Amino acid sequence: MSTTFGLDDLARTTPAVTRSISAENPTGAKGAGGAATEGTGARAAGRLGRGWKVSPSIDIAAGETAVLAEIDGPGTLRHLWCTTAPHAAWRQALLRVYWDGAQTPAVEVPLGDFFCNGWSIFSQVSSVPVAVNPNGGFNAYWPMPFRRRARVTLENLAPEQMTLYYQIDYELADVPADAAYFHAQWRRSNPVDESAIHTLLDGVTGAGQYVGTYLAWGTNSPGWWGEGELKFFLDGDEEWPTVCGTGTEDYFGGAWNFDVKPHGYTAYTTPYLGLNQILRPDGLYASQQRFGMYRWHVLDPVRFHEDLRVTVQCLGIGAGQGNGLRHRYRKNRDDIASTSLFYLDAPSSASLPATPGLLDLEVDAPD
């Protein structure tokens, strides 16, 4: 059974069985959905009773970690959907996924960043593997195969309770011997240090493919900020990378500063890349420009066989200083948070960065 899926596959029958976990069927068991007698919707259901949306969501207390799914394999997670109240929870909750009994999560990412909404303010995303719809409906379609066990959790780091609606759709079936494990890592430089280099991934060892980048980029300097190159250091590369782009906006499929005259920065969301979010200063409390952008390497995965490191330069353009040039490159000290998605031939990676705390995740967003 393939871990990719196309329209032709819809016509094929397979031994796979479909299961789904939600607050209405927390175990995913066959014939066990919608039978709750108590839950967050019990009061609204009233005399309608059992079977009428009695348990559509769960409440996660401050500081609590909820286990959303524990699934015996082999199988493949096919679709993750969720939404929360409040929206602030998007940067105050950590999504984790563990494969095959590993103690270290393969995925450890703030909930909003995993779905390209790192600023805790809604942004539409209309891509193939990730879709975000009004008003905060998060969807991910990355295939996530596992052999023995899958475990999905969400930790609420906020000082307030959050409410989570969620559904995890999956198949139970054998997976190919060469199927790799899905990983996602989050890192933040706030601000980027004097090197003007933000590291997205470092020390990943093994074989696999890099499949996606989301950046939540907050500028701390006036002027254009996106001259920096994305660099992929593959299989023993040291000083110089094998894959090197030509600029930040170029990597995300744009050009010329994302600037369409006379409108300025122009958002877009396409199947595999986009500048999905532009938060402009309001002149009062929101002072810095903020951007969200994604690039999915679905048709052009970056394959590695020994190790992988990924960086981006925090490079802008400043005015010339008597050097005869109209403009010059300038190292900036911006706020960059990155989510890196990749498949690896191991269920966990020794390169996982330190787990962020609430202050590491903090976003100074307007209400």
Contacts in CASP RR format, 6 or more apart in sequence:
PFRMAT RR
TARGET T0000
AUTHOR 0000-0000-0000
METHOD contacts of the structure
MODEL  1
MSTTFGLDDLARTTPAVTRSISAENPTGAKGAGGAATEGTGARAAGRLGR
GWKVSPSIDIAAGETAVLAEIDGPGTLRHLWCTTAPHAAWRQALLRVYWD
GAQTPAVEVPLGDFFCNGWSIFSQVSSVPVAVNPNGGFNAYWPMPFRRRA
RVTLENLAPEQMTLYYQIDYELADVPADAAYFHAQWRRSNPVDESAIHTL
LDGVTGAGQYVGTYLAWGTNSPGWWGEGELKFFLDGDEEWPTVCGTGTED
YFGGAWNFDVKPHGYTAYTTPYLGLNQILRPDGLYASQQRFGMYRWHVLD
PVRFHEDLRVTVQCLGIGAGQGNGLRHRYRKNRDDIASTSLFYLDAPSSA
SLPATPGLLDLEVDAPD
1 14 0 8 1.000
1 15 0 8 1.000
1 16 0 8 1.000
1 173 0 8 1.000
1 174 0 8 1.000
1 175 0 8 1.000
1 176 0 8 1.000
2 9 0 8 1.000
2 176 0 8 1.000
3 76 0 8 1.000
3 143 0 8 1.000
3 145 0 8 1.000
3 175 0 8 1.000
3 176 0 8 1.000
3 179 0 8 1.000
4 143 0 8 1.000
5 143 0 8 1.000
14 173 0 8 1.000
15 173 0 8 1.000
15 174 0 8 1.000
16 75 0 8 1.000
16 171 0 8 1.000
16 172 0 8 1.000
16 173 0 8 1.000
17 171 0 8 1.000
17 172 0 8 1.000
17 173 0 8 1.000
18 169 0 8 1.000
18 170 0 8 1.000
18 171 0 8 1.000
19 28 0 8 1.000
19 29 0 8 1.000
19 30 0 8 1.000
19 71 0 8 1.000
19 169 0 8 1.000
19 170 0 8 1.000
19 171 0 8 1.000
19 172 0 8 1.000
20 28 0 8 1.000
20 167 0 8 1.000
20 168 0 8 1.000
20 169 0 8 1.000
20 170 0 8 1.000
21 27 0 8 1.000
21 28 0 8 1.000
21 68 0 8 1.000
21 69 0 8 1.000
21 71 0 8 1.000
21 167 0 8 1.000
21 168 0 8 1.000
21 170 0 8 1.000
22 166 0 8 1.000
22 167 0 8 1.000
22 168 0 8 1.000
23 36 0 8 1.000
23 39 0 8 1.000
23 40 0 8 1.000
23 55 0 8 1.000
23 56 0 8 1.000
23 57 0 8 1.000
23 58 0 8 1.000
23 165 0 8 1.000
23 166 0 8 1.000
24 33 0 8 1.000
24 34 0 8 1.000
24 36 0 8 1.000
24 53 0 8 1.000
24 54 0 8 1.000
24 55 0 8 1.000
24 56 0 8 1.000
25 31 0 8 1.000
25 32 0 8 1.000
25 33 0 8 1.000
25 34 0 8 1.000
28 71 0 8 1.000
34 50 0 8 1.000
34 51 0 8 1.000
34 54 0 8 1.000
34 55 0 8 1.000
35 50 0 8 1.000
35 51 0 8 1.000
36 42 0 8 1.000
36 50 0 8 1.000
36 51 0 8 1.000
36 54 0 8 1.000
36 55 0 8 1.000
37 50 0 8 1.000
37 54 0 8 1.000
38 54 0 8 1.000
38 55 0 8 1.000
39 54 0 8 1.000
39 55 0 8 1.000
40 55 0 8 1.000
40 56 0 8 1.000
40 57 0 8 1.000
40 58 0 8 1.000
40 59 0 8 1.000
40 163 0 8 1.000
41 53 0 8 1.000
41 54 0 8 1.000
41 55 0 8 1.000
41 56 0 8 1.000
41 57 0 8 1.000
42 54 0 8 1.000
42 55 0 8 1.000
44 53 0 8 1.000
45 51 0 8 1.000
45 52 0 8 1.000
45 53 0 8 1.000
45 54 0 8 1.000
56 165 0 8 1.000
57 163 0 8 1.000
57 164 0 8 1.000
57 165 0 8 1.000
57 166 0 8 1.000
58 66 0 8 1.000
58 163 0 8 1.000
58 164 0 8 1.000
58 166 0 8 1.000
59 161 0 8 1.000
59 162 0 8 1.000
59 163 0 8 1.000
59 164 0 8 1.000
60 66 0 8 1.000
60 93 0 8 1.000
60 154 0 8 1.000
60 156 0 8 1.000
60 161 0 8 1.000
60 162 0 8 1.000
60 163 0 8 1.000
60 164 0 8 1.000
61 156 0 8 1.000
61 161 0 8 1.000
62 156 0 8 1.000
62 158 0 8 1.000
62 159 0 8 1.000
62 160 0 8 1.000
62 161 0 8 1.000
63 155 0 8 1.000
63 156 0 8 1.000
63 157 0 8 1.000
63 158 0 8 1.000
64 155 0 8 1.000
64 156 0 8 1.000
65 153 0 8 1.000
65 154 0 8 1.000
65 155 0 8 1.000
65 156 0 8 1.000
66 153 0 8 1.000
66 154 0 8 1.000
66 155 0 8 1.000
66 156 0 8 1.000
66 164 0 8 1.000
67 151 0 8 1.000
67 152 0 8 1.000
67 153 0 8 1.000
68 152 0 8 1.000
68 153 0 8 1.000
68 154 0 8 1.000
68 166 0 8 1.000
68 168 0 8 1.000
69 150 0 8 1.000
69 151 0 8 1.000
69 152 0 8 1.000
69 168 0 8 1.000
70 149 0 8 1.000
70 150 0 8 1.000
70 151 0 8 1.000
70 152 0 8 1.000
71 146 0 8 1.000
71 149 0 8 1.000
71 150 0 8 1.000
71 151 0 8 1.000
71 170 0 8 1.000
71 172 0 8 1.000
72 148 0 8 1.000
72 149 0 8 1.000
73 146 0 8 1.000
73 147 0 8 1.000
73 148 0 8 1.000
73 149 0 8 1.000
73 150 0 8 1.000
73 172 0 8 1.000
74 145 0 8 1.000
74 146 0 8 1.000
74 147 0 8 1.000
74 148 0 8 1.000
74 172 0 8 1.000
74 173 0 8 1.000
74 174 0 8 1.000
74 175 0 8 1.000
75 145 0 8 1.000
75 146 0 8 1.000
75 147 0 8 1.000
75 150 0 8 1.000
75 170 0 8 1.000
75 171 0 8 1.000
75 172 0 8 1.000
75 173 0 8 1.000
75 174 0 8 1.000
75 175 0 8 1.000
76 143 0 8 1.000
76 144 0 8 1.000
76 145 0 8 1.000
76 146 0 8 1.000
76 170 0 8 1.000
76 171 0 8 1.000
76 173 0 8 1.000
76 175 0 8 1.000
77 142 0 8 1.000
77 143 0 8 1.000
77 144 0 8 1.000
77 146 0 8 1.000
77 150 0 8 1.000
77 152 0 8 1.000
77 168 0 8 1.000
77 169 0 8 1.000
77 170 0 8 1.000
78 141 0 8 1.000
78 143 0 8 1.000
78 169 0 8 1.000
78 170 0 8 1.000
78 171 0 8 1.000
79 139 0 8 1.000
79 140 0 8 1.000
79 141 0 8 1.000
79 167 0 8 1.000
79 168 0 8 1.000
79 169 0 8 1.000
80 138 0 8 1.000
80 139 0 8 1.000
80 140 0 8 1.000
80 166 0 8 1.000
80 167 0 8 1.000
80 168 0 8 1.000
80 169 0 8 1.000
81 137 0 8 1.000
81 138 0 8 1.000
81 139 0 8 1.000
81 166 0 8 1.000
81 167 0 8 1.000
81 168 0 8 1.000
81 169 0 8 1.000
82 111 0 8 1.000
82 137 0 8 1.000
82 138 0 8 1.000
82 164 0 8 1.000
82 165 0 8 1.000
82 166 0 8 1.000
82 167 0 8 1.000
83 136 0 8 1.000
83 137 0 8 1.000
83 138 0 8 1.000
83 164 0 8 1.000
83 165 0 8 1.000
83 166 0 8 1.000
84 90 0 8 1.000
84 93 0 8 1.000
84 111 0 8 1.000
84 162 0 8 1.000
84 163 0 8 1.000
84 164 0 8 1.000
84 165 0 8 1.000
85 162 0 8 1.000
85 163 0 8 1.000
86 160 0 8 1.000
86 162 0 8 1.000
87 120 0 8 1.000
87 121 0 8 1.000
87 122 0 8 1.000
87 136 0 8 1.000
88 120 0 8 1.000
88 158 0 8 1.000
88 365 0 8 1.000
89 111 0 8 1.000
89 120 0 8 1.000
89 156 0 8 1.000
89 158 0 8 1.000
89 162 0 8 1.000
89 164 0 8 1.000
90 110 0 8 1.000
90 111 0 8 1.000
90 112 0 8 1.000
90 113 0 8 1.000
90 115 0 8 1.000
90 117 0 8 1.000
90 118 0 8 1.000
90 120 0 8 1.000
91 110 0 8 1.000
91 111 0 8 1.000
91 112 0 8 1.000
91 113 0 8 1.000
91 118 0 8 1.000
91 119 0 8 1.000
91 120 0 8 1.000
91 361 0 8 1.000
91 362 0 8 1.000
91 363 0 8 1.000
92 110 0 8 1.000
92 120 0 8 1.000
92 156 0 8 1.000
92 157 0 8 1.000
92 158 0 8 1.000
92 162 0 8 1.000
92 358 0 8 1.000
92 361 0 8 1.000
93 110 0 8 1.000
93 111 0 8 1.000
93 154 0 8 1.000
93 155 0 8 1.000
93 156 0 8 1.000
93 157 0 8 1.000
93 158 0 8 1.000
93 162 0 8 1.000
94 108 0 8 1.000
94 109 0 8 1.000
94 110 0 8 1.000
94 111 0 8 1.000
94 154 0 8 1.000
94 155 0 8 1.000
94 157 0 8 1.000
94 355 0 8 1.000
94 356 0 8 1.000
95 107 0 8 1.000
95 108 0 8 1.000
95 109 0 8 1.000
95 110 0 8 1.000
95 111 0 8 1.000
95 114 0 8 1.000
95 152 0 8 1.000
95 153 0 8 1.000
95 154 0 8 1.000
96 105 0 8 1.000
96 107 0 8 1.000
96 108 0 8 1.000
96 152 0 8 1.000
96 153 0 8 1.000
96 154 0 8 1.000
96 155 0 8 1.000
97 105 0 8 1.000
97 106 0 8 1.000
97 107 0 8 1.000
97 144 0 8 1.000
97 150 0 8 1.000
97 151 0 8 1.000
97 152 0 8 1.000
97 153 0 8 1.000
97 182 0 8 1.000
97 184 0 8 1.000
98 104 0 8 1.000
98 105 0 8 1.000
98 106 0 8 1.000
98 149 0 8 1.000
98 150 0 8 1.000
98 151 0 8 1.000
98 152 0 8 1.000
98 153 0 8 1.000
98 347 0 8 1.000
98 348 0 8 1.000
99 106 0 8 1.000
99 146 0 8 1.000
99 147 0 8 1.000
99 149 0 8 1.000
99 150 0 8 1.000
99 181 0 8 1.000
99 347 0 8 1.000
99 348 0 8 1.000
100 146 0 8 1.000
100 147 0 8 1.000
100 148 0 8 1.000
100 149 0 8 1.000
100 181 0 8 1.000
100 347 0 8 1.000
101 148 0 8 1.000
101 149 0 8 1.000
101 151 0 8 1.000
101 347 0 8 1.000
102 347 0 8 1.000
102 348 0 8 1.000
103 348 0 8 1.000
104 348 0 8 1.000
104 349 0 8 1.000
104 350 0 8 1.000
104 352 0 8 1.000
105 348 0 8 1.000
105 352 0 8 1.000
106 181 0 8 1.000
106 182 0 8 1.000
106 183 0 8 1.000
106 184 0 8 1.000
106 344 0 8 1.000
106 347 0 8 1.000
106 348 0 8 1.000
106 349 0 8 1.000
107 114 0 8 1.000
107 182 0 8 1.000
107 183 0 8 1.000
107 184 0 8 1.000
108 184 0 8 1.000
108 185 0 8 1.000
108 186 0 8 1.000
108 352 0 8 1.000
108 355 0 8 1.000
109 184 0 8 1.000
109 185 0 8 1.000
109 186 0 8 1.000
109 339 0 8 1.000
110 118 0 8 1.000
110 186 0 8 1.000
110 356 0 8 1.000
110 361 0 8 1.000
111 138 0 8 1.000
111 154 0 8 1.000
112 118 0 8 1.000
112 120 0 8 1.000
112 138 0 8 1.000
113 186 0 8 1.000
113 214 0 8 1.000
113 216 0 8 1.000
113 337 0 8 1.000
113 339 0 8 1.000
114 138 0 8 1.000
114 140 0 8 1.000
114 184 0 8 1.000
114 339 0 8 1.000
115 125 0 8 1.000
115 130 0 8 1.000
115 132 0 8 1.000
115 138 0 8 1.000
115 139 0 8 1.000
115 140 0 8 1.000
116 123 0 8 1.000
116 125 0 8 1.000
116 127 0 8 1.000
116 130 0 8 1.000
116 132 0 8 1.000
116 214 0 8 1.000
116 276 0 8 1.000
116 277 0 8 1.000
116 292 0 8 1.000
116 294 0 8 1.000
117 123 0 8 1.000
117 125 0 8 1.000
117 132 0 8 1.000
117 136 0 8 1.000
117 138 0 8 1.000
117 277 0 8 1.000
118 214 0 8 1.000
118 216 0 8 1.000
118 292 0 8 1.000
118 337 0 8 1.000
118 363 0 8 1.000
119 216 0 8 1.000
119 277 0 8 1.000
119 279 0 8 1.000
119 290 0 8 1.000
119 292 0 8 1.000
119 363 0 8 1.000
119 365 0 8 1.000
120 363 0 8 1.000
120 365 0 8 1.000
121 277 0 8 1.000
121 279 0 8 1.000
121 365 0 8 1.000
122 132 0 8 1.000
122 134 0 8 1.000
122 135 0 8 1.000
122 136 0 8 1.000
123 132 0 8 1.000
123 276 0 8 1.000
123 277 0 8 1.000
123 292 0 8 1.000
124 132 0 8 1.000
124 133 0 8 1.000
124 134 0 8 1.000
124 269 0 8 1.000
124 276 0 8 1.000
125 131 0 8 1.000
125 132 0 8 1.000
125 269 0 8 1.000
125 276 0 8 1.000
125 294 0 8 1.000
126 269 0 8 1.000
126 270 0 8 1.000
126 271 0 8 1.000
127 269 0 8 1.000
127 270 0 8 1.000
127 271 0 8 1.000
127 272 0 8 1.000
127 273 0 8 1.000
127 274 0 8 1.000
127 294 0 8 1.000
127 296 0 8 1.000
128 141 0 8 1.000
128 271 0 8 1.000
128 272 0 8 1.000
128 296 0 8 1.000
128 298 0 8 1.000
129 140 0 8 1.000
129 141 0 8 1.000
129 142 0 8 1.000
129 296 0 8 1.000
129 298 0 8 1.000
130 139 0 8 1.000
130 140 0 8 1.000
130 141 0 8 1.000
130 294 0 8 1.000
130 296 0 8 1.000
131 139 0 8 1.000
131 141 0 8 1.000
132 138 0 8 1.000
132 139 0 8 1.000
132 276 0 8 1.000
133 139 0 8 1.000
142 182 0 8 1.000
142 211 0 8 1.000
142 341 0 8 1.000
143 182 0 8 1.000
144 150 0 8 1.000
144 181 0 8 1.000
144 182 0 8 1.000
145 175 0 8 1.000
145 176 0 8 1.000
145 179 0 8 1.000
145 180 0 8 1.000
145 181 0 8 1.000
145 182 0 8 1.000
146 175 0 8 1.000
146 181 0 8 1.000
146 347 0 8 1.000
147 175 0 8 1.000
150 170 0 8 1.000
152 168 0 8 1.000
154 164 0 8 1.000
156 162 0 8 1.000
157 357 0 8 1.000
157 358 0 8 1.000
157 361 0 8 1.000
158 358 0 8 1.000
180 207 0 8 1.000
180 208 0 8 1.000
180 209 0 8 1.000
180 343 0 8 1.000
180 344 0 8 1.000
180 345 0 8 1.000
181 343 0 8 1.000
181 344 0 8 1.000
181 345 0 8 1.000
181 346 0 8 1.000
181 347 0 8 1.000
182 341 0 8 1.000
182 343 0 8 1.000
183 341 0 8 1.000
183 342 0 8 1.000
183 343 0 8 1.000
183 344 0 8 1.000
183 349 0 8 1.000
184 339 0 8 1.000
184 340 0 8 1.000
184 341 0 8 1.000
184 342 0 8 1.000
185 200 0 8 1.000
185 201 0 8 1.000
185 339 0 8 1.000
185 340 0 8 1.000
185 349 0 8 1.000
185 351 0 8 1.000
185 352 0 8 1.000
185 353 0 8 1.000
186 337 0 8 1.000
186 338 0 8 1.000
186 339 0 8 1.000
186 340 0 8 1.000
186 353 0 8 1.000
186 356 0 8 1.000
187 198 0 8 1.000
187 199 0 8 1.000
187 200 0 8 1.000
187 201 0 8 1.000
187 337 0 8 1.000
187 338 0 8 1.000
187 340 0 8 1.000
187 353 0 8 1.000
188 335 0 8 1.000
188 336 0 8 1.000
188 337 0 8 1.000
188 338 0 8 1.000
188 356 0 8 1.000
188 360 0 8 1.000
188 361 0 8 1.000
189 198 0 8 1.000
189 199 0 8 1.000
189 314 0 8 1.000
189 335 0 8 1.000
189 336 0 8 1.000
189 337 0 8 1.000
190 335 0 8 1.000
190 336 0 8 1.000
190 337 0 8 1.000
190 360 0 8 1.000
191 220 0 8 1.000
191 333 0 8 1.000
191 334 0 8 1.000
191 335 0 8 1.000
192 198 0 8 1.000
192 314 0 8 1.000
192 332 0 8 1.000
192 333 0 8 1.000
192 334 0 8 1.000
192 335 0 8 1.000
192 336 0 8 1.000
193 333 0 8 1.000
194 331 0 8 1.000
194 333 0 8 1.000
196 313 0 8 1.000
196 314 0 8 1.000
196 315 0 8 1.000
196 331 0 8 1.000
196 332 0 8 1.000
196 333 0 8 1.000
197 311 0 8 1.000
197 312 0 8 1.000
197 313 0 8 1.000
197 314 0 8 1.000
198 311 0 8 1.000
198 312 0 8 1.000
198 313 0 8 1.000
198 314 0 8 1.000
198 336 0 8 1.000
198 338 0 8 1.000
199 309 0 8 1.000
199 310 0 8 1.000
199 311 0 8 1.000
200 213 0 8 1.000
200 310 0 8 1.000
200 311 0 8 1.000
200 312 0 8 1.000
200 338 0 8 1.000
200 340 0 8 1.000
201 210 0 8 1.000
201 308 0 8 1.000
201 309 0 8 1.000
201 310 0 8 1.000
201 340 0 8 1.000
201 342 0 8 1.000
201 351 0 8 1.000
202 309 0 8 1.000
202 310 0 8 1.000
202 351 0 8 1.000
203 307 0 8 1.000
203 308 0 8 1.000
203 309 0 8 1.000
203 350 0 8 1.000
203 351 0 8 1.000
204 304 0 8 1.000
204 307 0 8 1.000
204 308 0 8 1.000
204 309 0 8 1.000
204 342 0 8 1.000
204 344 0 8 1.000
204 349 0 8 1.000
204 351 0 8 1.000
205 306 0 8 1.000
205 307 0 8 1.000
205 349 0 8 1.000
205 350 0 8 1.000
205 351 0 8 1.000
206 304 0 8 1.000
206 305 0 8 1.000
206 306 0 8 1.000
206 307 0 8 1.000
206 344 0 8 1.000
206 345 0 8 1.000
206 346 0 8 1.000
207 304 0 8 1.000
207 305 0 8 1.000
207 306 0 8 1.000
207 344 0 8 1.000
207 345 0 8 1.000
208 303 0 8 1.000
208 304 0 8 1.000
208 305 0 8 1.000
208 342 0 8 1.000
208 343 0 8 1.000
208 344 0 8 1.000
208 345 0 8 1.000
209 297 0 8 1.000
209 301 0 8 1.000
209 302 0 8 1.000
209 303 0 8 1.000
209 304 0 8 1.000
209 342 0 8 1.000
209 343 0 8 1.000
210 232 0 8 1.000
210 297 0 8 1.000
210 301 0 8 1.000
210 302 0 8 1.000
210 303 0 8 1.000
210 304 0 8 1.000
210 308 0 8 1.000
210 310 0 8 1.000
210 340 0 8 1.000
210 341 0 8 1.000
210 342 0 8 1.000
211 296 0 8 1.000
211 297 0 8 1.000
211 298 0 8 1.000
211 301 0 8 1.000
211 302 0 8 1.000
211 341 0 8 1.000
211 342 0 8 1.000
211 343 0 8 1.000
212 294 0 8 1.000
212 295 0 8 1.000
212 296 0 8 1.000
212 297 0 8 1.000
212 340 0 8 1.000
212 341 0 8 1.000
212 342 0 8 1.000
213 230 0 8 1.000
213 251 0 8 1.000
213 294 0 8 1.000
213 295 0 8 1.000
213 297 0 8 1.000
213 310 0 8 1.000
213 338 0 8 1.000
213 339 0 8 1.000
213 340 0 8 1.000
213 341 0 8 1.000
214 292 0 8 1.000
214 293 0 8 1.000
214 294 0 8 1.000
214 338 0 8 1.000
214 339 0 8 1.000
215 291 0 8 1.000
215 292 0 8 1.000
215 293 0 8 1.000
215 294 0 8 1.000
215 312 0 8 1.000
215 336 0 8 1.000
215 337 0 8 1.000
215 338 0 8 1.000
215 339 0 8 1.000
216 290 0 8 1.000
216 291 0 8 1.000
216 292 0 8 1.000
216 336 0 8 1.000
216 337 0 8 1.000
216 338 0 8 1.000
217 225 0 8 1.000
217 290 0 8 1.000
217 291 0 8 1.000
217 292 0 8 1.000
217 293 0 8 1.000
217 334 0 8 1.000
217 335 0 8 1.000
217 336 0 8 1.000
217 337 0 8 1.000
218 288 0 8 1.000
218 289 0 8 1.000
218 290 0 8 1.000
218 291 0 8 1.000
218 334 0 8 1.000
218 335 0 8 1.000
218 336 0 8 1.000
219 225 0 8 1.000
219 288 0 8 1.000
219 289 0 8 1.000
219 290 0 8 1.000
219 291 0 8 1.000
219 332 0 8 1.000
219 334 0 8 1.000
219 335 0 8 1.000
220 288 0 8 1.000
220 332 0 8 1.000
220 333 0 8 1.000
220 334 0 8 1.000
220 335 0 8 1.000
221 316 0 8 1.000
221 330 0 8 1.000
221 332 0 8 1.000
221 333 0 8 1.000
221 334 0 8 1.000
223 316 0 8 1.000
223 317 0 8 1.000
223 318 0 8 1.000
224 257 0 8 1.000
224 316 0 8 1.000
224 317 0 8 1.000
224 318 0 8 1.000
225 248 0 8 1.000
225 289 0 8 1.000
225 314 0 8 1.000
225 316 0 8 1.000
225 332 0 8 1.000
225 334 0 8 1.000
226 247 0 8 1.000
226 248 0 8 1.000
226 249 0 8 1.000
226 257 0 8 1.000
226 315 0 8 1.000
226 316 0 8 1.000
227 247 0 8 1.000
227 248 0 8 1.000
227 313 0 8 1.000
227 315 0 8 1.000
227 316 0 8 1.000
227 317 0 8 1.000
227 329 0 8 1.000
228 247 0 8 1.000
228 248 0 8 1.000
228 312 0 8 1.000
228 313 0 8 1.000
228 314 0 8 1.000
228 315 0 8 1.000
228 316 0 8 1.000
229 244 0 8 1.000
229 245 0 8 1.000
229 246 0 8 1.000
229 247 0 8 1.000
229 248 0 8 1.000
229 251 0 8 1.000
229 312 0 8 1.000
229 313 0 8 1.000
229 315 0 8 1.000
230 244 0 8 1.000
230 245 0 8 1.000
230 247 0 8 1.000
230 248 0 8 1.000
230 251 0 8 1.000
230 310 0 8 1.000
230 311 0 8 1.000
230 312 0 8 1.000
231 241 0 8 1.000
231 243 0 8 1.000
231 244 0 8 1.000
231 245 0 8 1.000
231 310 0 8 1.000
231 311 0 8 1.000
231 312 0 8 1.000
231 313 0 8 1.000
232 241 0 8 1.000
232 242 0 8 1.000
232 243 0 8 1.000
232 244 0 8 1.000
232 302 0 8 1.000
232 308 0 8 1.000
232 309 0 8 1.000
232 310 0 8 1.000
233 241 0 8 1.000
233 242 0 8 1.000
233 307 0 8 1.000
233 308 0 8 1.000
233 309 0 8 1.000
233 310 0 8 1.000
233 311 0 8 1.000
234 241 0 8 1.000
234 242 0 8 1.000
234 243 0 8 1.000
234 302 0 8 1.000
234 304 0 8 1.000
234 306 0 8 1.000
234 307 0 8 1.000
234 308 0 8 1.000
235 242 0 8 1.000
235 304 0 8 1.000
235 305 0 8 1.000
235 306 0 8 1.000
235 307 0 8 1.000
236 306 0 8 1.000
236 307 0 8 1.000
237 309 0 8 1.000
243 302 0 8 1.000
245 251 0 8 1.000
248 312 0 8 1.000
249 255 0 8 1.000
249 256 0 8 1.000
249 257 0 8 1.000
249 258 0 8 1.000
249 275 0 8 1.000
251 295 0 8 1.000
252 273 0 8 1.000
252 274 0 8 1.000
252 275 0 8 1.000
252 293 0 8 1.000
252 294 0 8 1.000
252 295 0 8 1.000
253 273 0 8 1.000
253 274 0 8 1.000
253 295 0 8 1.000
254 268 0 8 1.000
254 273 0 8 1.000
254 275 0 8 1.000
257 265 0 8 1.000
258 264 0 8 1.000
258 265 0 8 1.000
258 266 0 8 1.000
258 275 0 8 1.000
259 265 0 8 1.000
259 266 0 8 1.000
260 266 0 8 1.000
265 275 0 8 1.000
265 278 0 8 1.000
265 280 0 8 1.000
265 289 0 8 1.000
265 291 0 8 1.000
266 275 0 8 1.000
267 274 0 8 1.000
267 275 0 8 1.000
267 276 0 8 1.000
267 277 0 8 1.000
267 278 0 8 1.000
268 274 0 8 1.000
268 275 0 8 1.000
268 276 0 8 1.000
269 276 0 8 1.000
271 296 0 8 1.000
272 295 0 8 1.000
272 296 0 8 1.000
272 298 0 8 1.000
272 299 0 8 1.000
273 293 0 8 1.000
273 294 0 8 1.000
273 295 0 8 1.000
273 296 0 8 1.000
274 293 0 8 1.000
274 294 0 8 1.000
274 295 0 8 1.000
275 291 0 8 1.000
275 292 0 8 1.000
275 293 0 8 1.000
276 292 0 8 1.000
276 293 0 8 1.000
276 294 0 8 1.000
277 290 0 8 1.000
277 291 0 8 1.000
277 292 0 8 1.000
277 293 0 8 1.000
278 289 0 8 1.000
278 290 0 8 1.000
278 291 0 8 1.000
278 292 0 8 1.000
279 286 0 8 1.000
279 289 0 8 1.000
279 290 0 8 1.000
279 291 0 8 1.000
280 286 0 8 1.000
280 289 0 8 1.000
281 287 0 8 1.000
281 288 0 8 1.000
281 289 0 8 1.000
282 366 0 8 1.000
285 366 0 8 1.000
286 365 0 8 1.000
286 366 0 8 1.000
288 335 0 8 1.000
302 308 0 8 1.000
308 342 0 8 1.000
310 340 0 8 1.000
312 336 0 8 1.000
312 338 0 8 1.000
314 331 0 8 1.000
314 332 0 8 1.000
314 333 0 8 1.000
314 334 0 8 1.000
314 336 0 8 1.000
315 329 0 8 1.000
315 330 0 8 1.000
315 331 0 8 1.000
315 332 0 8 1.000
316 329 0 8 1.000
316 330 0 8 1.000
316 331 0 8 1.000
316 332 0 8 1.000
317 327 0 8 1.000
317 328 0 8 1.000
317 329 0 8 1.000
317 330 0 8 1.000
318 327 0 8 1.000
318 328 0 8 1.000
318 329 0 8 1.000
318 330 0 8 1.000
319 327 0 8 1.000
319 328 0 8 1.000
320 326 0 8 1.000
320 327 0 8 1.000
320 328 0 8 1.000
321 328 0 8 1.000
END
